[in-house]
């Protein structure tokens, strides 16, 4: 049985003659029927690998699109997150002493948790910069709100007093700082 290199050498067997002019001729291949069958099987296998690779790529794109849609719909379809975002968007959110223990705190925390998750996925390279554009308006709008900043500062101080080294909603805060400083 011929190995790949021998097969290609036979397939492209050329003879260069030097008689006042250079001529290139390809000799007829003298392969046995079993060698032709092996070559055909190798070709069919290569086609199968190429087709499987194309199918995997298409499947990965579809899965990624579904993942992004689900993430986007979670942010846009969750009633608590929408309520919290619109409070911030329309200037109705106020961080004061009545905030702690209220339903508004639960909604704001849920929104910040989801925003933090989106930003963490970005920092882990699960989401690209292009994909972050879908979320950027909401993220930056919330991050730039002065009452949200007061709440995040309170949480940072509270975490520190409790001995927690991680900043609250760390990825969200990092993303907001990086984007707002540009």
VMD Tcl script that builds the backbone (N, CA, C; Angstrom):
set m [mol new atoms 546]
animate dup $m
set s [atomselect $m all]
$s set {name element resname resid chain x y z} {
  {N N UNK 1 A 0.845 -1.186 0.000}
  {CA C UNK 1 A 0.000 0.000 0.000}
  {C C UNK 1 A 0.885 1.244 0.000}
  {N N UNK 2 A 0.504 2.216 -0.739}
  {CA C UNK 2 A 1.291 3.432 -0.861}
  {C C UNK 2 A 0.950 4.391 0.268}
  {N N UNK 3 A 1.983 5.031 0.824}
  {CA C UNK 3 A 1.690 6.084 1.800}
  {C C UNK 3 A 1.333 7.355 1.032}
  {N N UNK 4 A 0.906 8.400 1.765}
  {CA C UNK 4 A 0.429 9.632 1.124}
  {C C UNK 4 A 1.479 10.266 0.223}
  {N N UNK 5 A 2.700 10.335 0.703}
  {CA C UNK 5 A 3.743 10.996 -0.070}
  {C C UNK 5 A 4.007 10.248 -1.374}
  {N N UNK 6 A 4.059 8.931 -1.309}
  {CA C UNK 6 A 4.291 8.143 -2.521}
  {C C UNK 6 A 3.137 8.316 -3.494}
  {N N UNK 7 A 1.943 8.372 -2.971}
  {CA C UNK 7 A 0.764 8.530 -3.823}
  {C C UNK 7 A 0.822 9.859 -4.568}
  {N N UNK 8 A 1.162 10.922 -3.839}
  {CA C UNK 8 A 1.247 12.226 -4.495}
  {C C UNK 8 A 2.397 12.271 -5.497}
  {N N UNK 9 A 3.485 11.591 -5.195}
  {CA C UNK 9 A 4.611 11.560 -6.137}
  {C C UNK 9 A 4.189 10.844 -7.414}
  {N N UNK 10 A 3.471 9.731 -7.251}
  {CA C UNK 10 A 2.986 9.021 -8.431}
  {C C UNK 10 A 1.966 9.849 -9.198}
  {N N UNK 11 A 1.103 10.516 -8.442}
  {CA C UNK 11 A 0.049 11.311 -9.062}
  {C C UNK 11 A 0.633 12.460 -9.879}
  {N N UNK 12 A 1.676 13.069 -9.373}
  {CA C UNK 12 A 2.264 14.233 -10.041}
  {C C UNK 12 A 3.608 13.912 -10.693}
  {N N UNK 13 A 3.794 12.683 -11.096}
  {CA C UNK 13 A 5.068 12.248 -11.676}
  {C C UNK 13 A 5.345 12.990 -12.979}
  {N N UNK 14 A 6.425 13.640 -12.972}
  {CA C UNK 14 A 6.759 14.479 -14.126}
  {C C UNK 14 A 8.172 14.156 -14.603}
  {N N UNK 15 A 8.348 14.415 -15.848}
  {CA C UNK 15 A 9.693 14.267 -16.391}
  {C C UNK 15 A 10.048 15.552 -17.125}
  {N N UNK 16 A 11.165 16.080 -16.772}
  {CA C UNK 16 A 11.615 17.303 -17.420}
  {C C UNK 16 A 12.732 16.913 -18.395}
  {N N UNK 17 A 12.528 17.262 -19.660}
  {CA C UNK 17 A 13.538 16.943 -20.669}
  {C C UNK 17 A 14.205 18.227 -21.136}
  {N N UNK 18 A 15.458 18.112 -21.302}
  {CA C UNK 18 A 16.203 19.274 -21.765}
  {C C UNK 18 A 16.770 18.961 -23.160}
  {N N UNK 19 A 16.102 19.359 -24.164}
  {CA C UNK 19 A 16.552 19.235 -25.557}
  {C C UNK 19 A 16.223 20.544 -26.266}
  {N N UNK 20 A 17.062 21.481 -26.154}
  {CA C UNK 20 A 16.857 22.794 -26.750}
  {C C UNK 20 A 15.620 23.502 -26.199}
  {N N UNK 21 A 14.675 22.762 -25.718}
  {CA C UNK 21 A 13.466 23.363 -25.149}
  {C C UNK 21 A 13.068 22.554 -23.913}
  {N N UNK 22 A 12.361 23.202 -23.016}
  {CA C UNK 22 A 11.937 22.545 -21.793}
  {C C UNK 22 A 10.509 22.055 -22.006}
  {N N UNK 23 A 10.297 20.762 -21.808}
  {CA C UNK 23 A 8.938 20.243 -21.951}
  {C C UNK 23 A 8.574 19.473 -20.685}
  {N N UNK 24 A 7.307 19.535 -20.347}
  {CA C UNK 24 A 6.817 18.881 -19.144}
  {C C UNK 24 A 5.763 17.881 -19.586}
  {N N UNK 25 A 5.965 16.625 -19.199}
  {CA C UNK 25 A 4.956 15.627 -19.551}
  {C C UNK 25 A 4.578 14.840 -18.307}
  {N N UNK 26 A 3.329 14.524 -18.224}
  {CA C UNK 26 A 2.845 13.736 -17.086}
  {C C UNK 26 A 2.618 12.313 -17.578}
  {N N UNK 27 A 3.253 11.388 -16.898}
  {CA C UNK 27 A 3.146 9.990 -17.276}
  {C C UNK 27 A 1.829 9.423 -16.776}
  {N N UNK 28 A 1.261 8.529 -17.496}
  {CA C UNK 28 A 0.040 7.876 -17.011}
  {C C UNK 28 A 0.341 7.139 -15.704}
  {N N UNK 29 A -0.602 7.193 -14.826}
  {CA C UNK 29 A -0.419 6.557 -13.523}
  {C C UNK 29 A -0.630 5.055 -13.647}
  {N N UNK 30 A 0.276 4.338 -13.053}
  {CA C UNK 30 A 0.166 2.884 -13.079}
  {C C UNK 30 A -0.184 2.406 -11.678}
  {N N UNK 31 A -1.416 2.669 -11.251}
  {CA C UNK 31 A -1.864 2.244 -9.923}
  {C C UNK 31 A -2.696 0.984 -10.063}
  {N N UNK 32 A -2.565 0.131 -9.089}
  {CA C UNK 32 A -3.386 -1.078 -9.077}
  {C C UNK 32 A -4.803 -0.714 -8.635}
  {N N UNK 33 A -5.763 -1.560 -8.899}
  {CA C UNK 33 A -7.143 -1.259 -8.484}
  {C C UNK 33 A -7.273 -0.997 -6.978}
  {N N UNK 34 A -6.531 -1.740 -6.168}
  {CA C UNK 34 A -6.625 -1.523 -4.713}
  {C C UNK 34 A -6.056 -0.159 -4.327}
  {N N UNK 35 A -5.008 0.296 -5.029}
  {CA C UNK 35 A -4.457 1.616 -4.755}
  {C C UNK 35 A -5.436 2.716 -5.187}
  {N N UNK 36 A -6.138 2.514 -6.280}
  {CA C UNK 36 A -7.161 3.473 -6.698}
  {C C UNK 36 A -8.296 3.542 -5.676}
  {N N UNK 37 A -8.699 2.379 -5.164}
  {CA C UNK 37 A -9.762 2.334 -4.145}
  {C C UNK 37 A -9.307 3.062 -2.885}
  {N N UNK 38 A -8.062 2.821 -2.470}
  {CA C UNK 38 A -7.528 3.521 -1.288}
  {C C UNK 38 A -7.490 5.027 -1.492}
  {N N UNK 39 A -7.079 5.439 -2.676}
  {CA C UNK 39 A -7.038 6.872 -2.966}
  {C C UNK 39 A -8.441 7.467 -2.948}
  {N N UNK 40 A -9.398 6.755 -3.516}
  {CA C UNK 40 A -10.786 7.212 -3.518}
  {C C UNK 40 A -11.337 7.286 -2.091}
  {N N UNK 41 A -11.048 6.297 -1.279}
  {CA C UNK 41 A -11.500 6.299 0.120}
  {C C UNK 41 A -10.870 7.454 0.903}
  {N N UNK 42 A -9.613 7.728 0.630}
  {CA C UNK 42 A -8.946 8.852 1.280}
  {C C UNK 42 A -9.628 10.165 0.895}
  {N N UNK 43 A -9.959 10.306 -0.373}
  {CA C UNK 43 A -10.643 11.503 -0.853}
  {C C UNK 43 A -12.032 11.643 -0.219}
  {N N UNK 44 A -12.781 10.560 -0.159}
  {CA C UNK 44 A -14.122 10.582 0.452}
  {C C UNK 44 A -14.019 10.912 1.939}
  {N N UNK 45 A -13.042 10.361 2.613}
  {CA C UNK 45 A -12.834 10.659 4.035}
  {C C UNK 45 A -12.518 12.131 4.239}
  {N N UNK 46 A -11.668 12.686 3.388}
  {CA C UNK 46 A -11.330 14.111 3.480}
  {C C UNK 46 A -12.578 14.967 3.272}
  {N N UNK 47 A -13.419 14.604 2.314}
  {CA C UNK 47 A -14.669 15.328 2.106}
  {C C UNK 47 A -15.568 15.234 3.340}
  {N N UNK 48 A -15.619 14.068 3.957}
  {CA C UNK 48 A -16.415 13.884 5.166}
  {C C UNK 48 A -15.930 14.758 6.315}
  {N N UNK 49 A -14.623 14.863 6.463}
  {CA C UNK 49 A -14.049 15.714 7.512}
  {C C UNK 49 A -14.387 17.176 7.254}
  {N N UNK 50 A -14.284 17.592 6.011}
  {CA C UNK 50 A -14.604 18.982 5.654}
  {C C UNK 50 A -16.085 19.265 5.917}
  {N N UNK 51 A -16.955 18.349 5.528}
  {CA C UNK 51 A -18.395 18.535 5.750}
  {C C UNK 51 A -18.714 18.583 7.250}
  {N N UNK 52 A -18.094 17.714 8.036}
  {CA C UNK 52 A -18.331 17.705 9.488}
  {C C UNK 52 A -17.851 19.001 10.131}
  {N N UNK 53 A -16.715 19.519 9.669}
  {CA C UNK 53 A -16.193 20.785 10.199}
  {C C UNK 53 A -17.145 21.928 9.888}
  {N N UNK 54 A -17.656 21.969 8.670}
  {CA C UNK 54 A -18.619 23.019 8.304}
  {C C UNK 54 A -19.881 22.917 9.146}
  {N N UNK 55 A -20.353 21.700 9.385}
  {CA C UNK 55 A -21.550 21.492 10.195}
  {C C UNK 55 A -21.308 21.929 11.644}
  {N N UNK 56 A -20.142 21.620 12.195}
  {CA C UNK 56 A -19.817 22.030 13.559}
  {C C UNK 56 A -19.769 23.544 13.689}
  {N N UNK 57 A -19.186 24.199 12.709}
  {CA C UNK 57 A -19.124 25.668 12.738}
  {C C UNK 57 A -20.517 26.280 12.684}
  {N N UNK 58 A -21.365 25.761 11.819}
  {CA C UNK 58 A -22.730 26.274 11.707}
  {C C UNK 58 A -23.496 26.037 13.007}
  {N N UNK 59 A -23.311 24.878 13.592}
  {CA C UNK 59 A -23.972 24.550 14.856}
  {C C UNK 59 A -23.481 25.454 15.983}
  {N N UNK 60 A -22.193 25.730 16.020}
  {CA C UNK 60 A -21.627 26.609 17.050}
  {C C UNK 60 A -22.181 28.028 16.908}
  {N N UNK 61 A -22.315 28.514 15.669}
  {CA C UNK 61 A -22.877 29.849 15.438}
  {C C UNK 61 A -24.324 29.912 15.918}
  {N N UNK 62 A -25.085 28.878 15.620}
  {CA C UNK 62 A -26.482 28.834 16.037}
  {C C UNK 62 A -26.588 28.804 17.556}
  {N N UNK 63 A -25.767 27.985 18.197}
  {CA C UNK 63 A -25.777 27.900 19.658}
  {C C UNK 63 A -25.402 29.234 20.288}
  {N N UNK 64 A -24.440 29.903 19.720}
  {CA C UNK 64 A -24.012 31.206 20.234}
  {C C UNK 64 A -25.126 32.240 20.084}
  {N N UNK 65 A -25.804 32.216 18.959}
  {CA C UNK 65 A -26.913 33.148 18.738}
  {C C UNK 65 A -28.034 32.900 19.747}
  {N N UNK 66 A -28.327 31.649 20.019}
  {CA C UNK 66 A -29.360 31.308 21.005}
  {C C UNK 66 A -28.930 31.766 22.393}
  {N N UNK 67 A -27.662 31.561 22.731}
  {CA C UNK 67 A -27.139 31.997 24.030}
  {C C UNK 67 A -27.281 33.513 24.186}
  {N N UNK 68 A -26.887 34.279 23.164}
  {CA C UNK 68 A -26.993 35.743 23.223}
  {C C UNK 68 A -28.445 36.202 23.315}
  {N N UNK 69 A -29.299 35.552 22.563}
  {CA C UNK 69 A -30.726 35.902 22.614}
  {C C UNK 69 A -31.277 35.652 24.013}
  {N N UNK 70 A -30.947 34.499 24.595}
  {CA C UNK 70 A -31.433 34.173 25.941}
  {C C UNK 70 A -30.912 35.163 26.981}
  {N N UNK 71 A -29.654 35.527 26.870}
  {CA C UNK 71 A -29.073 36.487 27.802}
  {C C UNK 71 A -29.739 37.851 27.645}
  {N N UNK 72 A -29.908 38.270 26.416}
  {CA C UNK 72 A -30.552 39.551 26.143}
  {C C UNK 72 A -32.001 39.554 26.643}
  {N N UNK 73 A -32.712 38.464 26.381}
  {CA C UNK 73 A -34.101 38.376 26.818}
  {C C UNK 73 A -34.215 38.312 28.335}
  {N N UNK 74 A -33.219 37.748 28.987}
  {CA C UNK 74 A -33.215 37.723 30.455}
  {C C UNK 74 A -33.129 39.151 30.988}
  {N N UNK 75 A -32.295 39.956 30.389}
  {CA C UNK 75 A -32.159 41.345 30.834}
  {C C UNK 75 A -33.380 42.192 30.452}
  {N N UNK 76 A -33.936 41.938 29.272}
  {CA C UNK 76 A -35.066 42.750 28.802}
  {C C UNK 76 A -36.416 42.188 29.235}
  {N N UNK 77 A -36.454 40.904 29.579}
  {CA C UNK 77 A -37.731 40.277 29.891}
  {C C UNK 77 A -37.999 40.063 31.373}
  {N N UNK 78 A -36.989 40.225 32.195}
  {CA C UNK 78 A -37.163 40.031 33.635}
  {C C UNK 78 A -37.838 41.271 34.224}
  {N N UNK 79 A -39.000 41.081 34.845}
  {CA C UNK 79 A -39.781 42.211 35.344}
  {C C UNK 79 A -39.016 43.028 36.389}
  {N N UNK 80 A -38.312 42.363 37.303}
  {CA C UNK 80 A -37.557 43.073 38.337}
  {C C UNK 80 A -36.434 43.911 37.737}
  {N N UNK 81 A -35.736 43.329 36.775}
  {CA C UNK 81 A -34.630 44.033 36.133}
  {C C UNK 81 A -35.158 45.233 35.341}
  {N N UNK 82 A -36.249 45.040 34.618}
  {CA C UNK 82 A -36.841 46.146 33.849}
  {C C UNK 82 A -37.315 47.268 34.765}
  {N N UNK 83 A -37.982 46.902 35.872}
  {CA C UNK 83 A -38.432 47.923 36.815}
  {C C UNK 83 A -37.256 48.721 37.349}
  {N N UNK 84 A -36.197 48.015 37.753}
  {CA C UNK 84 A -35.020 48.690 38.309}
  {C C UNK 84 A -34.369 49.582 37.260}
  {N N UNK 85 A -34.214 49.049 36.029}
  {CA C UNK 85 A -33.571 49.847 34.988}
  {C C UNK 85 A -34.371 51.108 34.692}
  {N N UNK 86 A -35.679 50.989 34.557}
  {CA C UNK 86 A -36.489 52.166 34.224}
  {C C UNK 86 A -36.535 53.179 35.365}
  {N N UNK 87 A -36.413 52.701 36.603}
  {CA C UNK 87 A -36.303 53.656 37.717}
  {C C UNK 87 A -35.043 54.502 37.560}
  {N N UNK 88 A -33.944 53.832 37.207}
  {CA C UNK 88 A -32.678 54.546 36.998}
  {C C UNK 88 A -32.782 55.421 35.746}
  {N N UNK 89 A -33.293 54.861 34.671}
  {CA C UNK 89 A -33.393 55.560 33.387}
  {C C UNK 89 A -34.191 56.858 33.501}
  {N N UNK 90 A -35.295 56.822 34.248}
  {CA C UNK 90 A -36.157 57.994 34.341}
  {C C UNK 90 A -35.914 58.841 35.588}
  {N N UNK 91 A -34.794 58.591 36.264}
  {CA C UNK 91 A -34.417 59.412 37.414}
  {C C UNK 91 A -35.295 59.214 38.643}
  {N N UNK 92 A -35.943 58.076 38.749}
  {CA C UNK 92 A -36.833 57.819 39.884}
  {C C UNK 92 A -36.159 57.002 40.981}
  {N N UNK 93 A -34.931 56.536 40.723}
  {CA C UNK 93 A -34.209 55.786 41.750}
  {C C UNK 93 A -33.461 56.767 42.641}
  {N N UNK 94 A -33.632 56.571 43.934}
  {CA C UNK 94 A -32.944 57.422 44.899}
  {C C UNK 94 A -32.361 56.532 45.984}
  {N N UNK 95 A -31.055 56.663 46.170}
  {CA C UNK 95 A -30.410 55.892 47.233}
  {C C UNK 95 A -30.463 56.708 48.519}
  {N N UNK 96 A -31.250 56.196 49.469}
  {CA C UNK 96 A -31.351 56.826 50.788}
  {C C UNK 96 A -31.589 55.732 51.831}
  {N N UNK 97 A -31.815 56.120 53.074}
  {CA C UNK 97 A -31.949 55.130 54.154}
  {C C UNK 97 A -33.177 54.234 53.983}
  {N N UNK 98 A -34.223 54.711 53.329}
  {CA C UNK 98 A -35.414 53.876 53.129}
  {C C UNK 98 A -35.188 52.797 52.063}
  {N N UNK 99 A -34.097 52.929 51.328}
  {CA C UNK 99 A -33.776 51.964 50.267}
  {C C UNK 99 A -33.468 50.585 50.838}
  {N N UNK 100 A -32.699 50.529 51.928}
  {CA C UNK 100 A -32.262 49.244 52.496}
  {C C UNK 100 A -33.455 48.454 53.018}
  {N N UNK 101 A -33.555 47.209 52.571}
  {CA C UNK 101 A -34.633 46.326 52.987}
  {C C UNK 101 A -35.902 46.485 52.176}
  {N N UNK 102 A -35.894 47.341 51.179}
  {CA C UNK 102 A -37.094 47.576 50.371}
  {C C UNK 102 A -37.130 46.641 49.157}
  {N N UNK 103 A -38.277 46.616 48.491}
  {CA C UNK 103 A -38.420 45.860 47.242}
  {C C UNK 103 A -37.513 46.439 46.159}
  {N N UNK 104 A -37.323 47.744 46.198}
  {CA C UNK 104 A -36.462 48.399 45.219}
  {C C UNK 104 A -35.034 47.874 45.349}
  {N N UNK 105 A -34.564 47.673 46.574}
  {CA C UNK 105 A -33.213 47.137 46.769}
  {C C UNK 105 A -33.083 45.760 46.124}
  {N N UNK 106 A -34.104 44.940 46.279}
  {CA C UNK 106 A -34.080 43.595 45.680}
  {C C UNK 106 A -34.003 43.699 44.157}
  {N N UNK 107 A -34.798 44.592 43.581}
  {CA C UNK 107 A -34.790 44.765 42.119}
  {C C UNK 107 A -33.453 45.321 41.628}
  {N N UNK 108 A -32.924 46.312 42.330}
  {CA C UNK 108 A -31.627 46.901 41.940}
  {C C UNK 108 A -30.524 45.851 42.054}
  {N N UNK 109 A -30.521 45.088 43.134}
  {CA C UNK 109 A -29.503 44.040 43.303}
  {C C UNK 109 A -29.606 42.982 42.202}
  {N N UNK 110 A -30.814 42.624 41.823}
  {CA C UNK 110 A -31.005 41.640 40.753}
  {C C UNK 110 A -30.455 42.197 39.436}
  {N N UNK 111 A -30.764 43.445 39.155}
  {CA C UNK 111 A -30.265 44.074 37.933}
  {C C UNK 111 A -28.736 44.131 37.943}
  {N N UNK 112 A -28.164 44.587 39.051}
  {CA C UNK 112 A -26.707 44.691 39.134}
  {C C UNK 112 A -26.045 43.320 39.040}
  {N N UNK 113 A -26.690 42.299 39.589}
  {CA C UNK 113 A -26.152 40.934 39.511}
  {C C UNK 113 A -26.105 40.462 38.066}
  {N N UNK 114 A -27.172 40.687 37.316}
  {CA C UNK 114 A -27.182 40.286 35.908}
  {C C UNK 114 A -26.178 41.101 35.094}
  {N N UNK 115 A -26.088 42.392 35.365}
  {CA C UNK 115 A -25.108 43.226 34.667}
  {C C UNK 115 A -23.690 42.754 34.981}
  {N N UNK 116 A -23.459 42.392 36.230}
  {CA C UNK 116 A -22.140 41.896 36.630}
  {C C UNK 116 A -21.820 40.593 35.898}
  {N N UNK 117 A -22.805 39.734 35.750}
  {CA C UNK 117 A -22.616 38.477 35.026}
  {C C UNK 117 A -22.253 38.737 33.565}
  {N N UNK 118 A -22.966 39.651 32.918}
  {CA C UNK 118 A -22.674 39.983 31.520}
  {C C UNK 118 A -21.241 40.498 31.394}
  {N N UNK 119 A -20.855 41.376 32.295}
  {CA C UNK 119 A -19.490 41.935 32.245}
  {C C UNK 119 A -18.442 40.869 32.530}
  {N N UNK 120 A -18.731 39.970 33.451}
  {CA C UNK 120 A -17.787 38.885 33.746}
  {C C UNK 120 A -17.628 37.972 32.532}
  {N N UNK 121 A -18.722 37.691 31.839}
  {CA C UNK 121 A -18.635 36.892 30.605}
  {C C UNK 121 A -17.769 37.591 29.567}
  {N N UNK 122 A -17.846 38.892 29.518}
  {CA C UNK 122 A -16.994 39.662 28.604}
  {C C UNK 122 A -15.527 39.518 29.005}
  {N N UNK 123 A -15.231 39.656 30.286}
  {CA C UNK 123 A -13.842 39.574 30.739}
  {C C UNK 123 A -13.271 38.168 30.627}
  {N N UNK 124 A -14.130 37.165 30.592}
  {CA C UNK 124 A -13.663 35.794 30.384}
  {C C UNK 124 A -13.643 35.432 28.901}
  {N N UNK 125 A -13.862 36.424 28.047}
  {CA C UNK 125 A -13.854 36.274 26.590}
  {C C UNK 125 A -14.965 35.350 26.074}
  {N N UNK 126 A -16.033 35.216 26.842}
  {CA C UNK 126 A -17.190 34.476 26.367}
  {C C UNK 126 A -18.007 35.381 25.442}
  {N N UNK 127 A -18.063 36.665 25.779}
  {CA C UNK 127 A -18.720 37.664 24.936}
  {C C UNK 127 A -17.643 38.551 24.308}
  {N N UNK 128 A -17.826 38.879 23.062}
  {CA C UNK 128 A -16.871 39.764 22.373}
  {C C UNK 128 A -17.275 41.215 22.599}
  {N N UNK 129 A -16.395 42.127 22.245}
  {CA C UNK 129 A -16.700 43.550 22.324}
  {C C UNK 129 A -17.885 43.910 21.447}
  {N N UNK 130 A -17.957 43.281 20.300}
  {CA C UNK 130 A -19.090 43.516 19.390}
  {C C UNK 130 A -20.399 43.077 20.034}
  {N N UNK 131 A -20.376 41.942 20.705}
  {CA C UNK 131 A -21.587 41.439 21.367}
  {C C UNK 131 A -21.971 42.287 22.575}
  {N N UNK 132 A -20.984 42.896 23.206}
  {CA C UNK 132 A -21.275 43.762 24.358}
  {C C UNK 132 A -22.043 45.009 23.937}
  {N N UNK 133 A -21.971 45.365 22.673}
  {CA C UNK 133 A -22.708 46.542 22.190}
  {C C UNK 133 A -24.211 46.406 22.442}
  {N N UNK 134 A -24.720 45.169 22.461}
  {CA C UNK 134 A -26.138 44.945 22.733}
  {C C UNK 134 A -26.523 45.402 24.148}
  {N N UNK 135 A -25.574 45.334 25.065}
  {CA C UNK 135 A -25.845 45.607 26.478}
  {C C UNK 135 A -25.291 46.949 26.942}
  {N N UNK 136 A -24.462 47.563 26.130}
  {CA C UNK 136 A -23.675 48.720 26.553}
  {C C UNK 136 A -24.519 49.908 27.030}
  {N N UNK 137 A -25.586 50.205 26.333}
  {CA C UNK 137 A -26.386 51.364 26.734}
  {C C UNK 137 A -26.894 51.189 28.164}
  {N N UNK 138 A -27.508 50.048 28.425}
  {CA C UNK 138 A -28.044 49.815 29.770}
  {C C UNK 138 A -26.938 49.829 30.820}
  {N N UNK 139 A -25.844 49.147 30.530}
  {CA C UNK 139 A -24.740 49.070 31.494}
  {C C UNK 139 A -24.204 50.454 31.835}
  {N N UNK 140 A -23.928 51.244 30.822}
  {CA C UNK 140 A -23.331 52.555 31.063}
  {C C UNK 140 A -24.333 53.547 31.632}
  {N N UNK 141 A -25.573 53.418 31.248}
  {CA C UNK 141 A -26.614 54.296 31.793}
  {C C UNK 141 A -26.752 54.070 33.292}
  {N N UNK 142 A -26.747 52.812 33.706}
  {CA C UNK 142 A -26.858 52.497 35.139}
  {C C UNK 142 A -25.573 52.884 35.857}
  {N N UNK 143 A -24.431 52.565 35.244}
  {CA C UNK 143 A -23.154 52.845 35.905}
  {C C UNK 143 A -22.934 54.338 36.119}
  {N N UNK 144 A -23.472 55.160 35.256}
  {CA C UNK 144 A -23.250 56.607 35.374}
  {C C UNK 144 A -24.256 57.290 36.310}
  {N N UNK 145 A -25.209 56.556 36.850}
  {CA C UNK 145 A -26.205 57.136 37.745}
  {C C UNK 145 A -25.586 57.423 39.111}
  {N N UNK 146 A -25.724 58.648 39.590}
  {CA C UNK 146 A -25.076 59.055 40.849}
  {C C UNK 146 A -25.593 58.272 42.053}
  {N N UNK 147 A -26.873 57.910 42.066}
  {CA C UNK 147 A -27.394 57.136 43.196}
  {C C UNK 147 A -26.909 55.686 43.164}
  {N N UNK 148 A -26.731 55.133 41.988}
  {CA C UNK 148 A -26.140 53.788 41.875}
  {C C UNK 148 A -24.701 53.836 42.379}
  {N N UNK 149 A -23.970 54.882 42.017}
  {CA C UNK 149 A -22.580 55.035 42.479}
  {C C UNK 149 A -22.548 55.138 44.006}
  {N N UNK 150 A -23.476 55.877 44.597}
  {CA C UNK 150 A -23.547 55.962 46.067}
  {C C UNK 150 A -23.799 54.594 46.678}
  {N N UNK 151 A -24.707 53.843 46.078}
  {CA C UNK 151 A -25.013 52.502 46.587}
  {C C UNK 151 A -23.797 51.587 46.458}
  {N N UNK 152 A -23.120 51.631 45.311}
  {CA C UNK 152 A -21.922 50.805 45.125}
  {C C UNK 152 A -20.818 51.202 46.106}
  {N N UNK 153 A -20.669 52.487 46.370}
  {CA C UNK 153 A -19.679 52.946 47.357}
  {C C UNK 153 A -20.037 52.432 48.749}
  {N N UNK 154 A -21.325 52.484 49.108}
  {CA C UNK 154 A -21.764 51.944 50.392}
  {C C UNK 154 A -21.427 50.451 50.486}
  {N N UNK 155 A -21.759 49.703 49.422}
  {CA C UNK 155 A -21.491 48.260 49.428}
  {C C UNK 155 A -19.998 47.959 49.526}
  {N N UNK 156 A -19.186 48.738 48.840}
  {CA C UNK 156 A -17.733 48.546 48.897}
  {C C UNK 156 A -17.228 48.728 50.320}
  {N N UNK 157 A -17.690 49.764 50.988}
  {CA C UNK 157 A -17.321 50.018 52.380}
  {C C UNK 157 A -17.830 48.900 53.291}
  {N N UNK 158 A -19.066 48.476 53.063}
  {CA C UNK 158 A -19.667 47.407 53.861}
  {C C UNK 158 A -18.896 46.091 53.671}
  {N N UNK 159 A -18.560 45.756 52.442}
  {CA C UNK 159 A -17.773 44.548 52.163}
  {C C UNK 159 A -16.438 44.621 52.899}
  {N N UNK 160 A -15.797 45.773 52.838}
  {CA C UNK 160 A -14.496 45.958 53.480}
  {C C UNK 160 A -14.601 45.748 54.989}
  {N N UNK 161 A -15.630 46.317 55.603}
  {CA C UNK 161 A -15.838 46.157 57.051}
  {C C UNK 161 A -16.095 44.705 57.431}
  {N N UNK 162 A -16.685 43.954 56.516}
  {CA C UNK 162 A -16.973 42.538 56.771}
  {C C UNK 162 A -15.789 41.638 56.421}
  {N N UNK 163 A -14.708 42.240 55.933}
  {CA C UNK 163 A -13.515 41.466 55.586}
  {C C UNK 163 A -13.590 40.783 54.230}
  {N N UNK 164 A -14.526 41.210 53.407}
  {CA C UNK 164 A -14.661 40.638 52.060}
  {C C UNK 164 A -13.744 41.424 51.128}
  {N N UNK 165 A -12.817 40.725 50.500}
  {CA C UNK 165 A -11.813 41.392 49.670}
  {C C UNK 165 A -12.343 41.783 48.295}
  {N N UNK 166 A -13.314 41.060 47.776}
  {CA C UNK 166 A -13.850 41.334 46.441}
  {C C UNK 166 A -14.790 42.534 46.504}
  {N N UNK 167 A -14.694 43.369 45.474}
  {CA C UNK 167 A -15.614 44.498 45.367}
  {C C UNK 167 A -16.987 43.978 44.954}
  {N N UNK 168 A -18.055 44.613 45.438}
  {CA C UNK 168 A -19.393 44.197 44.997}
  {C C UNK 168 A -19.585 44.516 43.515}
  {N N UNK 169 A -20.146 43.578 42.799}
  {CA C UNK 169 A -20.403 43.746 41.371}
  {C C UNK 169 A -19.138 44.237 40.657}
  {N N UNK 170 A -18.062 43.553 40.946}
  {CA C UNK 170 A -16.723 43.984 40.516}
  {C C UNK 170 A -16.572 44.115 39.001}
  {N N UNK 171 A -17.063 43.134 38.255}
  {CA C UNK 171 A -16.918 43.186 36.792}
  {C C UNK 171 A -17.741 44.326 36.201}
  {N N UNK 172 A -18.935 44.537 36.731}
  {CA C UNK 172 A -19.775 45.639 36.274}
  {C C UNK 172 A -19.091 46.978 36.542}
  {N N UNK 173 A -18.549 47.132 37.738}
  {CA C UNK 173 A -17.871 48.394 38.066}
  {C C UNK 173 A -16.643 48.601 37.187}
  {N N UNK 174 A -15.877 47.546 36.987}
  {CA C UNK 174 A -14.675 47.643 36.149}
  {C C UNK 174 A -15.039 48.040 34.719}
  {N N UNK 175 A -16.054 47.399 34.162}
  {CA C UNK 175 A -16.477 47.694 32.791}
  {C C UNK 175 A -16.934 49.152 32.686}
  {N N UNK 176 A -17.734 49.585 33.638}
  {CA C UNK 176 A -18.229 50.962 33.624}
  {C C UNK 176 A -17.107 51.977 33.709}
  {N N UNK 177 A -16.144 51.715 34.574}
  {CA C UNK 177 A -15.003 52.628 34.727}
  {C C UNK 177 A -14.178 52.675 33.439}
  {N N UNK 178 A -13.916 51.499 32.865}
  {CA C UNK 178 A -13.117 51.453 31.629}
  {C C UNK 178 A -13.821 52.160 30.479}
  {N N UNK 179 A -15.110 51.949 30.318}
  {CA C UNK 179 A -15.838 52.559 29.204}
  {C C UNK 179 A -16.068 54.048 29.410}
  {N N UNK 180 A -16.286 54.459 30.652}
  {CA C UNK 180 A -16.557 55.885 30.919}
  {C C UNK 180 A -15.280 56.709 30.834}
  {N N UNK 181 A -14.131 56.073 31.021}
  {CA C UNK 181 A -12.868 56.821 30.977}
  {C C UNK 181 A -12.359 56.993 29.546}
  {N N UNK 182 A -12.994 56.368 28.585}
  {CA C UNK 182 A -12.550 56.476 27.182}
  {C C UNK 182 A -13.138 57.685 26.519}
}
mol reanalyze $m
mol bondsrecalc $m
mol representation Tube
mol addrep $m
